[in-house]
Amino acid sequence: MKQMGDDETMTQLTDAREIFKAAYENRYTWDDQFPGYAATVEFRQGDQAYTGKIKVSPDFQIEVTDVEGEEVRTILQRQTQEVITHRRRTAFEKAHGKNSFSLGKTDATGAVEILVQGDAMGSNYQVRDREISQVSRVMNKMAFTIDHKGSLKTEQGYISTHYDVVFRNAETQGLMSEMSVENTYEKVGAYYLLTHQVVRHQEPETPPVTDEFKFSQVRLLEPALA
């Protein structure tokens, strides 16, 4: 009886791992030949508008130029870093090889809950149709849940184009803030790059704030000559 239970547990863990791995590897990411890119960006927050230029090198170093004010520079730097984080390719074994996985519930939409053991941020997921439809994490005293609402299907995998985020106090579960993000990607050469982003922030008992990023003159960098 004990051996049978162990076998069942191993089967469950293997199934959960394979379900999550299939979705993880189905995400669109830039390959090892990605040359980097540059763009002009217009950033709007309420009635205020700012412009600048960004450049991302092949090794993912970020350069922000032609912008007024250190605060705006920091915003553009952080926004570009978030884009890189989602598009930069990391092998599954490097990112999740030390974690173990088990199956949770399956909801009415067919999303399968993937419970993770060993992750430093206490991450759990939901997977539907080989796409990660929900991410839940805890960072110190803050917990957040990301629900993916829409995606762009490409030849190399999917890109999340619309997602909502809810931030809560990890101890009390009290609502801290909410955020809704809508992204537009366009193919430039052989790669999909972000050309428009709208981020709507909402905190309890405060007016909503909308940040908008428009990218123009988006181009890939020329590969360096040997």
GROMACS elastic network, one bead per residue, 0.5 to 0.9 nm:
[ bonds ]
;  ai    aj funct       b0    kb
    1     4     6  0.51956   500
    1     5     6  0.63997   500
    1     6     6  0.88490   500
    2     5     6  0.51909   500
    2     6     6  0.64140   500
    2     7     6  0.88189   500
    3     6     6  0.50963   500
    3     7     6  0.62897   500
    3     8     6  0.87233   500
    4     7     6  0.50838   500
    4     8     6  0.62511   500
    4     9     6  0.86626   500
    5     8     6  0.51227   500
    5     9     6  0.62282   500
    5    10     6  0.86957   500
    6     9     6  0.51057   500
    6    10     6  0.62271   500
    6    11     6  0.86469   500
    7    10     6  0.51329   500
    7    11     6  0.61824   500
    7    12     6  0.86631   500
    8    11     6  0.50979   500
    8    12     6  0.62408   500
    8    13     6  0.86961   500
    9    12     6  0.51166   500
    9    13     6  0.62045   500
    9    14     6  0.85812   500
    9   102     6  0.85079   500
   10    13     6  0.51292   500
   10    14     6  0.60678   500
   10    15     6  0.85391   500
   11    14     6  0.51667   500
   11    15     6  0.61289   500
   11    16     6  0.86284   500
   12    15     6  0.51606   500
   12    16     6  0.61590   500
   12    17     6  0.85494   500
   12   101     6  0.83353   500
   12   102     6  0.60817   500
   12   103     6  0.65439   500
   13    16     6  0.51825   500
   13    17     6  0.60640   500
   13    18     6  0.85658   500
   13   100     6  0.70292   500
   13   101     6  0.53153   500
   13   103     6  0.71479   500
   14    17     6  0.51249   500
   14    18     6  0.61186   500
   14    19     6  0.85746   500
   14   100     6  0.88897   500
   14   101     6  0.75913   500
   14   102     6  0.79473   500
   15    18     6  0.52078   500
   15    19     6  0.61200   500
   15    20     6  0.86266   500
   15   101     6  0.84924   500
   15   102     6  0.78096   500
   15   103     6  0.77431   500
   16    19     6  0.51688   500
   16    20     6  0.62027   500
   16    21     6  0.84592   500
   16   100     6  0.88010   500
   16   101     6  0.55488   500
   16   102     6  0.51523   500
   16   103     6  0.53187   500
   16   104     6  0.88431   500
   16   112     6  0.89405   500
   16   113     6  0.87259   500
   16   114     6  0.62731   500
   16   115     6  0.81782   500
   17    20     6  0.52770   500
   17    21     6  0.59115   500
   17    22     6  0.85108   500
   17   100     6  0.72855   500
   17   101     6  0.53999   500
   17   102     6  0.72812   500
   17   103     6  0.87511   500
   17   114     6  0.82220   500
   18    22     6  0.59916   500
   18    23     6  0.86214   500
   19    22     6  0.53515   500
   19    23     6  0.65465   500
   19    24     6  0.87480   500
   19   112     6  0.87182   500
   19   114     6  0.83554   500
   19   127     6  0.75067   500
   19   130     6  0.74512   500
   20    23     6  0.52078   500
   20    24     6  0.60254   500
   20    25     6  0.85718   500
   20   101     6  0.84135   500
   20   114     6  0.71004   500
   20   125     6  0.82745   500
   20   126     6  0.85503   500
   20   127     6  0.68578   500
   20   130     6  0.79467   500
   20   131     6  0.86928   500
   20   132     6  0.78140   500
   21    25     6  0.60135   500
   21    26     6  0.83713   500
   21    92     6  0.68945   500
   21    96     6  0.89171   500
   21   130     6  0.89661   500
   22    25     6  0.53531   500
   22    26     6  0.61183   500
   22   130     6  0.61066   500
   22   131     6  0.83003   500
   23    27     6  0.67442   500
   23   127     6  0.69227   500
   23   128     6  0.82773   500
   23   129     6  0.79713   500
   23   132     6  0.59313   500
   24    27     6  0.57140   500
   24    92     6  0.72913   500
   24   130     6  0.80298   500
   24   131     6  0.74909   500
   24   132     6  0.71808   500
   25    28     6  0.80150   500
   25    29     6  0.89317   500
   25    91     6  0.82721   500
   25    92     6  0.72555   500
   25   130     6  0.88985   500
   25   157     6  0.79384   500
   26    29     6  0.89005   500
   26   130     6  0.67059   500
   26   131     6  0.69867   500
   26   156     6  0.74196   500
   26   158     6  0.63986   500
   27    86     6  0.88727   500
   27    87     6  0.84972   500
   27   130     6  0.89341   500
   27   131     6  0.74233   500
   27   132     6  0.85014   500
   27   156     6  0.77470   500
   27   158     6  0.50362   500
   27   159     6  0.63050   500
   27   160     6  0.85239   500
   28    86     6  0.86380   500
   28    87     6  0.67884   500
   28    89     6  0.86161   500
   28   153     6  0.85703   500
   28   154     6  0.73387   500
   28   155     6  0.85855   500
   28   156     6  0.56817   500
   28   158     6  0.51133   500
   28   159     6  0.56299   500
   28   160     6  0.89920   500
   28   192     6  0.87065   500
   29    86     6  0.73476   500
   29    88     6  0.56634   500
   29    89     6  0.53273   500
   29    90     6  0.86946   500
   29   156     6  0.78021   500
   29   157     6  0.78116   500
   29   158     6  0.88775   500
   29   159     6  0.85037   500
   29   192     6  0.89158   500
   30    33     6  0.78809   500
   30    34     6  0.59876   500
   30    87     6  0.57610   500
   30    88     6  0.58008   500
   30    89     6  0.60685   500
   30   191     6  0.70822   500
   30   192     6  0.82998   500
   31    34     6  0.56379   500
   31    88     6  0.79085   500
   31    89     6  0.66106   500
   32    35     6  0.86272   500
   32    58     6  0.88446   500
   32    89     6  0.79419   500
   33    58     6  0.81322   500
   33   223     6  0.89561   500
   34    37     6  0.87101   500
   34    58     6  0.61486   500
   34    59     6  0.88945   500
   34   190     6  0.89870   500
   34   191     6  0.79208   500
   34   220     6  0.86233   500
   34   223     6  0.88793   500
   35    56     6  0.87973   500
   35    57     6  0.70090   500
   35    59     6  0.85515   500
   35   220     6  0.64295   500
   35   221     6  0.55931   500
   35   222     6  0.66442   500
   35   223     6  0.57262   500
   35   224     6  0.85345   500
   36    55     6  0.75421   500
   36    56     6  0.51632   500
   36    59     6  0.77103   500
   36    60     6  0.71460   500
   36   219     6  0.87363   500
   36   220     6  0.58558   500
   36   221     6  0.53963   500
   36   222     6  0.82289   500
   36   223     6  0.85442   500
   37    54     6  0.83380   500
   37    55     6  0.58315   500
   37    56     6  0.53226   500
   37    57     6  0.67395   500
   37    58     6  0.80320   500
   37   193     6  0.86436   500
   37   218     6  0.71389   500
   37   219     6  0.55679   500
   37   222     6  0.86883   500
   38    53     6  0.74229   500
   38    54     6  0.56169   500
   38    56     6  0.62564   500
   38    57     6  0.85134   500
   38   217     6  0.78457   500
   38   218     6  0.58234   500
   38   219     6  0.55362   500
   38   220     6  0.63939   500
   38   221     6  0.67859   500
   39    52     6  0.87042   500
   39    53     6  0.58246   500
   39    54     6  0.55364   500
   39    55     6  0.66192   500
   39   215     6  0.60733   500
   39   216     6  0.58644   500
   39   217     6  0.53668   500
   39   219     6  0.64614   500
   39   220     6  0.88873   500
   40    51     6  0.73727   500
   40    52     6  0.59250   500
   40    54     6  0.64188   500
   40    55     6  0.89540   500
   40   214     6  0.82262   500
   40   215     6  0.56261   500
   40   216     6  0.52298   500
   40   217     6  0.59653   500
   40   218     6  0.70071   500
   41    50     6  0.83171   500
   41    51     6  0.56417   500
   41    52     6  0.53734   500
   41    53     6  0.57495   500
   41    54     6  0.72045   500
   41    76     6  0.85578   500
   41   195     6  0.89480   500
   41   213     6  0.65940   500
   41   214     6  0.55222   500
   41   216     6  0.63396   500
   41   217     6  0.87581   500
   42    49     6  0.69988   500
   42    50     6  0.57432   500
   42    52     6  0.66446   500
   42    53     6  0.86914   500
   42   212     6  0.79469   500
   42   213     6  0.57050   500
   42   214     6  0.51035   500
   42   215     6  0.65283   500
   42   216     6  0.82485   500
   43    48     6  0.83228   500
   43    49     6  0.57352   500
   43    50     6  0.51299   500
   43    51     6  0.60699   500
   43    52     6  0.81763   500
   43    72     6  0.84675   500
   43    76     6  0.81447   500
   43   211     6  0.72218   500
   43   212     6  0.56939   500
   43   214     6  0.65860   500
   43   215     6  0.88955   500
   44    47     6  0.71209   500
   44    48     6  0.56634   500
   44    50     6  0.63538   500
   44    51     6  0.87264   500
   44   210     6  0.80567   500
   44   211     6  0.57458   500
   44   212     6  0.50704   500
   44   213     6  0.65660   500
   44   214     6  0.85661   500
   45    48     6  0.53408   500
   45    49     6  0.65646   500
   45    50     6  0.87167   500
   45   209     6  0.73405   500
   45   210     6  0.58948   500
   45   212     6  0.65491   500
   46    49     6  0.80350   500
   46   209     6  0.69723   500
   46   210     6  0.63691   500
   46   211     6  0.72784   500
   46   212     6  0.89145   500
   50    67     6  0.73536   500
   50    68     6  0.75875   500
   50    72     6  0.77192   500
   51    66     6  0.74952   500
   51    67     6  0.60528   500
   51    68     6  0.80098   500
   52    64     6  0.70308   500
   52    65     6  0.59513   500
   52    68     6  0.79575   500
   52    72     6  0.89578   500
   52    73     6  0.82151   500
   52    76     6  0.83752   500
   53    63     6  0.81152   500
   53    64     6  0.57037   500
   53    65     6  0.52107   500
   53    66     6  0.60048   500
   53    67     6  0.72819   500
   54    62     6  0.70884   500
   54    63     6  0.56253   500
   54    65     6  0.64503   500
   54    66     6  0.88730   500
   54    76     6  0.79363   500
   54    77     6  0.82495   500
   54    80     6  0.80838   500
   55    61     6  0.80912   500
   55    62     6  0.58069   500
   55    63     6  0.50868   500
   55    64     6  0.66144   500
   55    65     6  0.84967   500
   55   221     6  0.87191   500
   56    59     6  0.79039   500
   56    60     6  0.54783   500
   56    61     6  0.55892   500
   56    63     6  0.64884   500
   56    80     6  0.83639   500
   56    84     6  0.87414   500
   56   221     6  0.85972   500
   57    61     6  0.52556   500
   57    62     6  0.66860   500
   57    63     6  0.82762   500
   57   221     6  0.77885   500
   58    61     6  0.74946   500
   58   221     6  0.83167   500
   58   223     6  0.85343   500
   60    81     6  0.86370   500
   60    84     6  0.71881   500
   60    88     6  0.84107   500
   62    77     6  0.69935   500
   62    80     6  0.75228   500
   62    81     6  0.76010   500
   63    77     6  0.77500   500
   64    67     6  0.74271   500
   64    73     6  0.65196   500
   64    74     6  0.88031   500
   64    76     6  0.72229   500
   64    77     6  0.66577   500
   65    68     6  0.88824   500
   65    73     6  0.79287   500
   67    70     6  0.81891   500
   67    72     6  0.71788   500
   67    73     6  0.64044   500
   68    71     6  0.85556   500
   68    72     6  0.69950   500
   68    73     6  0.75085   500
   69    72     6  0.56486   500
   69    73     6  0.64477   500
   69    74     6  0.88651   500
   70    74     6  0.61159   500
   70    75     6  0.86697   500
   71    74     6  0.51480   500
   71    75     6  0.63636   500
   71    76     6  0.88359   500
   72    75     6  0.50064   500
   72    76     6  0.62571   500
   72    77     6  0.84868   500
   73    76     6  0.52444   500
   73    77     6  0.60450   500
   73    78     6  0.85686   500
   74    78     6  0.60288   500
   74    79     6  0.84799   500
   75    78     6  0.51981   500
   75    79     6  0.60749   500
   75    80     6  0.85633   500
   76    79     6  0.50863   500
   76    80     6  0.60533   500
   76    81     6  0.84682   500
   76   213     6  0.89186   500
   77    80     6  0.52906   500
   77    81     6  0.61542   500
   77    82     6  0.87598   500
   78    81     6  0.50399   500
   78    82     6  0.62987   500
   78    83     6  0.88168   500
   79    82     6  0.52168   500
   79    83     6  0.65353   500
   79    84     6  0.89050   500
   80    83     6  0.51073   500
   80    84     6  0.63548   500
   80    85     6  0.86932   500
   81    84     6  0.50602   500
   81    85     6  0.61210   500
   81    86     6  0.88339   500
   82    85     6  0.50483   500
   82    86     6  0.65484   500
   82    87     6  0.87916   500
   83    86     6  0.54894   500
   83    87     6  0.62895   500
   83    88     6  0.84434   500
   83   194     6  0.78271   500
   84    87     6  0.50953   500
   84    88     6  0.54963   500
   85    88     6  0.56140   500
   85    89     6  0.86014   500
   86    89     6  0.81325   500
   87   159     6  0.88461   500
   90    93     6  0.84685   500
   90    94     6  0.67519   500
   90    95     6  0.65377   500
   91    94     6  0.53367   500
   91    95     6  0.63519   500
   91    96     6  0.85212   500
   92    95     6  0.51756   500
   92    96     6  0.56588   500
   92    97     6  0.66444   500
   93    96     6  0.52738   500
   93    98     6  0.76459   500
   94    97     6  0.57168   500
   94    98     6  0.81962   500
   95    98     6  0.81099   500
   95    99     6  0.88232   500
   96    99     6  0.53500   500
   96   100     6  0.82327   500
   96   119     6  0.80330   500
   97   100     6  0.80542   500
   98   118     6  0.68970   500
   98   119     6  0.82248   500
   99   116     6  0.66037   500
   99   117     6  0.57039   500
   99   119     6  0.61646   500
  100   115     6  0.83941   500
  100   116     6  0.58453   500
  100   117     6  0.51644   500
  100   118     6  0.65876   500
  100   119     6  0.86276   500
  101   114     6  0.65376   500
  101   115     6  0.56166   500
  101   117     6  0.62599   500
  101   118     6  0.89956   500
  102   113     6  0.84835   500
  102   114     6  0.59216   500
  102   115     6  0.51867   500
  102   116     6  0.66648   500
  102   117     6  0.82689   500
  103   106     6  0.86818   500
  103   112     6  0.73066   500
  103   113     6  0.59619   500
  103   114     6  0.50860   500
  103   115     6  0.60982   500
  104   112     6  0.68339   500
  104   114     6  0.58130   500
  104   115     6  0.63207   500
  104   126     6  0.89868   500
  105   111     6  0.83323   500
  105   112     6  0.61053   500
  105   113     6  0.53580   500
  105   114     6  0.83257   500
  106   109     6  0.79680   500
  106   110     6  0.58714   500
  106   111     6  0.54806   500
  106   113     6  0.61119   500
  106   126     6  0.86460   500
  107   110     6  0.54708   500
  107   111     6  0.55253   500
  107   112     6  0.67846   500
  107   113     6  0.81861   500
  108   111     6  0.74222   500
  109   112     6  0.89707   500
  109   128     6  0.80348   500
  110   127     6  0.83821   500
  110   128     6  0.61707   500
  110   129     6  0.81997   500
  111   126     6  0.57404   500
  111   127     6  0.52188   500
  111   129     6  0.79004   500
  111   132     6  0.88978   500
  111   133     6  0.73609   500
  111   134     6  0.88372   500
  112   125     6  0.81796   500
  112   126     6  0.52267   500
  112   127     6  0.51569   500
  112   128     6  0.63834   500
  113   124     6  0.75417   500
  113   125     6  0.58192   500
  113   127     6  0.65878   500
  113   134     6  0.87876   500
  114   124     6  0.59177   500
  114   125     6  0.50077   500
  114   126     6  0.57317   500
  114   127     6  0.73070   500
  115   123     6  0.76581   500
  115   124     6  0.50033   500
  115   125     6  0.66176   500
  115   126     6  0.86412   500
  116   119     6  0.65268   500
  116   122     6  0.72345   500
  116   123     6  0.62336   500
  116   124     6  0.56032   500
  116   125     6  0.79950   500
  117   120     6  0.88821   500
  117   122     6  0.75230   500
  117   123     6  0.82904   500
  117   124     6  0.88032   500
  118   121     6  0.87889   500
  118   122     6  0.76663   500
  119   122     6  0.53428   500
  119   123     6  0.61885   500
  119   124     6  0.89529   500
  120   123     6  0.77564   500
  120   138     6  0.89027   500
  120   139     6  0.88789   500
  121   137     6  0.57292   500
  121   138     6  0.53620   500
  121   139     6  0.59019   500
  121   140     6  0.84393   500
  122   136     6  0.78619   500
  122   137     6  0.54711   500
  122   138     6  0.57345   500
  122   139     6  0.81570   500
  123   135     6  0.69334   500
  123   136     6  0.54638   500
  123   138     6  0.70756   500
  124   134     6  0.81902   500
  124   135     6  0.59922   500
  124   136     6  0.51748   500
  124   137     6  0.66515   500
  125   132     6  0.69074   500
  125   133     6  0.74798   500
  125   134     6  0.53584   500
  125   136     6  0.62165   500
  125   137     6  0.89189   500
  126   131     6  0.85565   500
  126   132     6  0.59099   500
  126   133     6  0.54339   500
  126   135     6  0.67270   500
  126   136     6  0.88108   500
  127   130     6  0.63605   500
  127   131     6  0.55670   500
  127   133     6  0.53435   500
  127   134     6  0.70672   500
  128   131     6  0.53562   500
  128   132     6  0.64389   500
  128   133     6  0.61183   500
  129   132     6  0.83773   500
  129   133     6  0.89248   500
  130   133     6  0.89802   500
  131   151     6  0.89365   500
  131   158     6  0.75058   500
  132   135     6  0.74037   500
  132   148     6  0.76236   500
  133   146     6  0.81699   500
  133   147     6  0.60287   500
  133   149     6  0.75497   500
  134   145     6  0.70397   500
  134   146     6  0.54519   500
  134   148     6  0.60044   500
  135   144     6  0.81779   500
  135   145     6  0.56342   500
  135   146     6  0.50647   500
  135   147     6  0.67909   500
  135   148     6  0.85169   500
  136   143     6  0.74726   500
  136   144     6  0.57979   500
  136   146     6  0.64005   500
  136   147     6  0.88189   500
  137   142     6  0.85259   500
  137   143     6  0.57201   500
  137   144     6  0.55723   500
  137   145     6  0.65522   500
  137   146     6  0.88065   500
  138   141     6  0.72662   500
  138   142     6  0.57938   500
  138   144     6  0.64381   500
  138   145     6  0.89437   500
  138   170     6  0.68380   500
  139   142     6  0.52349   500
  139   143     6  0.60937   500
  139   144     6  0.82389   500
  139   170     6  0.82438   500
  140   143     6  0.79173   500
  140   170     6  0.77580   500
  141   168     6  0.86275   500
  141   169     6  0.60186   500
  141   170     6  0.50422   500
  141   171     6  0.67137   500
  142   167     6  0.67975   500
  142   168     6  0.58498   500
  142   171     6  0.80861   500
  142   173     6  0.88843   500
  142   176     6  0.86235   500
  143   166     6  0.83347   500
  143   167     6  0.58073   500
  143   168     6  0.51698   500
  143   169     6  0.60401   500
  143   171     6  0.86845   500
  143   173     6  0.79738   500
  144   165     6  0.67546   500
  144   166     6  0.54673   500
  144   168     6  0.60422   500
  144   169     6  0.86192   500
  144   170     6  0.84090   500
  145   164     6  0.81822   500
  145   165     6  0.56152   500
  145   166     6  0.54274   500
  145   167     6  0.68022   500
  145   168     6  0.86349   500
  146   163     6  0.65982   500
  146   164     6  0.56777   500
  146   166     6  0.67278   500
  147   162     6  0.87118   500
  147   163     6  0.54646   500
  147   164     6  0.52634   500
  147   165     6  0.64233   500
  147   166     6  0.86383   500
  148   151     6  0.78694   500
  148   160     6  0.66761   500
  148   161     6  0.80190   500
  148   162     6  0.61201   500
  148   164     6  0.65645   500
  148   165     6  0.88219   500
  149   160     6  0.78341   500
  149   161     6  0.76753   500
  149   162     6  0.52388   500
  149   163     6  0.51935   500
  149   164     6  0.74238   500
  150   159     6  0.86057   500
  150   160     6  0.60232   500
  150   161     6  0.54293   500
  150   163     6  0.70382   500
  150   182     6  0.89224   500
  151   158     6  0.62162   500
  151   159     6  0.53178   500
  151   162     6  0.68046   500
  152   157     6  0.84700   500
  152   158     6  0.54811   500
  152   159     6  0.50829   500
  152   160     6  0.64238   500
  152   161     6  0.63848   500
  152   184     6  0.88726   500
  152   185     6  0.81814   500
  153   156     6  0.81231   500
  153   157     6  0.60773   500
  153   159     6  0.65761   500
  153   160     6  0.89364   500
  154   157     6  0.51956   500
  154   158     6  0.57089   500
  154   159     6  0.76128   500
  154   192     6  0.86400   500
  155   158     6  0.82557   500
  159   185     6  0.84487   500
  160   163     6  0.71780   500
  160   182     6  0.88306   500
  160   183     6  0.77635   500
  161   181     6  0.77933   500
  161   182     6  0.56496   500
  161   184     6  0.64600   500
  161   185     6  0.79523   500
  162   180     6  0.75193   500
  162   181     6  0.55630   500
  162   183     6  0.62110   500
  162   184     6  0.89969   500
  163   179     6  0.84660   500
  163   180     6  0.59901   500
  163   181     6  0.54270   500
  163   182     6  0.68028   500
  163   183     6  0.89268   500
  164   178     6  0.74930   500
  164   179     6  0.57178   500
  164   181     6  0.62648   500
  164   182     6  0.89060   500
  165   177     6  0.84373   500
  165   178     6  0.56837   500
  165   179     6  0.50122   500
  165   180     6  0.62599   500
  165   181     6  0.82409   500
  166   175     6  0.76211   500
  166   176     6  0.78561   500
  166   177     6  0.61998   500
  166   179     6  0.65037   500
  166   180     6  0.88768   500
  167   170     6  0.88438   500
  167   173     6  0.88911   500
  167   174     6  0.86628   500
  167   175     6  0.63006   500
  167   176     6  0.54024   500
  167   177     6  0.52466   500
  167   178     6  0.60847   500
  167   179     6  0.83823   500
  168   171     6  0.85617   500
  168   172     6  0.79559   500
  168   173     6  0.52369   500
  168   174     6  0.53555   500
  168   176     6  0.50201   500
  168   177     6  0.71233   500
  168   178     6  0.89258   500
  169   172     6  0.55088   500
  169   174     6  0.52077   500
  169   175     6  0.65579   500
  169   176     6  0.65268   500
  170   173     6  0.54764   500
  170   174     6  0.79343   500
  171   174     6  0.81484   500
  172   175     6  0.88449   500
  173   176     6  0.87594   500
  175   178     6  0.80969   500
  175   203     6  0.83522   500
  175   204     6  0.75184   500
  176   203     6  0.64048   500
  176   204     6  0.69650   500
  177   201     6  0.73318   500
  177   202     6  0.56693   500
  177   204     6  0.65706   500
  178   200     6  0.82384   500
  178   201     6  0.59623   500
  178   202     6  0.51254   500
  178   203     6  0.63600   500
  178   204     6  0.86614   500
  179   199     6  0.68635   500
  179   200     6  0.54765   500
  179   202     6  0.62042   500
  179   203     6  0.87598   500
  180   198     6  0.80798   500
  180   199     6  0.57368   500
  180   200     6  0.51291   500
  180   201     6  0.67890   500
  180   202     6  0.87537   500
  181   197     6  0.71254   500
  181   198     6  0.57580   500
  181   200     6  0.65052   500
  181   201     6  0.89492   500
  182   196     6  0.81880   500
  182   197     6  0.56928   500
  182   198     6  0.52666   500
  182   199     6  0.66285   500
  182   200     6  0.88453   500
  183   194     6  0.70157   500
  183   195     6  0.78301   500
  183   196     6  0.58473   500
  183   198     6  0.66941   500
  183   199     6  0.87782   500
  184   193     6  0.84878   500
  184   194     6  0.59311   500
  184   195     6  0.57754   500
  184   196     6  0.50548   500
  184   197     6  0.63959   500
  185   192     6  0.59933   500
  185   193     6  0.53207   500
  185   195     6  0.55563   500
  185   196     6  0.71487   500
  186   191     6  0.82358   500
  186   192     6  0.53335   500
  186   193     6  0.55906   500
  186   194     6  0.65337   500
  186   195     6  0.65132   500
  187   190     6  0.66860   500
  187   191     6  0.54199   500
  187   193     6  0.62284   500
  187   194     6  0.88827   500
  188   191     6  0.53890   500
  188   192     6  0.59627   500
  188   193     6  0.66594   500
  188   218     6  0.76104   500
  188   219     6  0.68226   500
  188   220     6  0.72206   500
  189   192     6  0.80926   500
  189   219     6  0.83299   500
  189   220     6  0.74202   500
  191   220     6  0.85774   500
  193   218     6  0.80800   500
  194   197     6  0.75085   500
  194   214     6  0.88522   500
  194   215     6  0.74192   500
  194   218     6  0.89297   500
  195   213     6  0.79922   500
  195   214     6  0.59972   500
  195   216     6  0.69508   500
  195   218     6  0.76892   500
  196   212     6  0.75432   500
  196   213     6  0.56448   500
  196   215     6  0.60770   500
  197   211     6  0.81200   500
  197   212     6  0.57178   500
  197   213     6  0.50910   500
  197   214     6  0.66607   500
  197   215     6  0.87548   500
  198   210     6  0.70128   500
  198   211     6  0.58419   500
  198   213     6  0.64872   500
  198   214     6  0.87698   500
  199   209     6  0.82684   500
  199   210     6  0.56534   500
  199   211     6  0.50683   500
  199   212     6  0.63083   500
  199   213     6  0.85853   500
  200   208     6  0.69009   500
  200   209     6  0.57984   500
  200   211     6  0.63972   500
  200   212     6  0.86376   500
  201   207     6  0.89261   500
  201   208     6  0.56317   500
  201   209     6  0.51010   500
  201   210     6  0.62011   500
  201   211     6  0.80877   500
  202   205     6  0.86391   500
  202   206     6  0.70710   500
  202   207     6  0.69031   500
  202   209     6  0.65413   500
  202   210     6  0.88926   500
  203   206     6  0.56334   500
  203   207     6  0.75203   500
  203   208     6  0.70997   500
  204   207     6  0.84218   500
  206   209     6  0.89932   500
  215   218     6  0.66178   500
  216   219     6  0.88207   500
  220   223     6  0.88763   500
  221   224     6  0.87283   500
  222   225     6  0.87532   500
